[in-house]
């Protein structure tokens, strides 16, 4: 298993994905991302879909489930380093417009 380091110089596992209990911290295949509570609630839903093997979910569903109806994913994750590195836009990855999922760094598209 390859190792890399996060922004603080801590070692992270390069071939695994893991998260804290509240999704405020995620290690995504060697890269650590931190999220505010709003972002973490969305990441938790994306993670659950990814684990079930159904990685693409609609923006409307995500916003409804997190009580952020009327918001847009790109605004929730504005300037976040996980945007389009971990969190994938479906329409940019051969999926339906308005869908989002988690994207492994080695595959270039969301995968389970």
KAZISUL-V789483 format. One line per field, one symbol per residue. ss: DSSP state (~ for helix, > for strand, _ for the rest). phi: phi as a letter, one per 20 degrees, with the letter a starting at -180 (. if undefined). A space follows every 50 residues. Layout:
ss: ???
phi: ???
This chain:
ss: __>>>_____>>>___>>>_____>>>>__>>>>__~~~~~~~~~~~~~~ ~~____>>~~~~~~~_______~~~~______>___>>>~~~______>> >>>______>__
phi: .ecbcefenffcfedccbbffdmfccddlncecdcffffffffgffffff ffncfdcfggfgfffdmdgnecgfefdgmefffmddedegfecmdffndb aecffedmbfbe
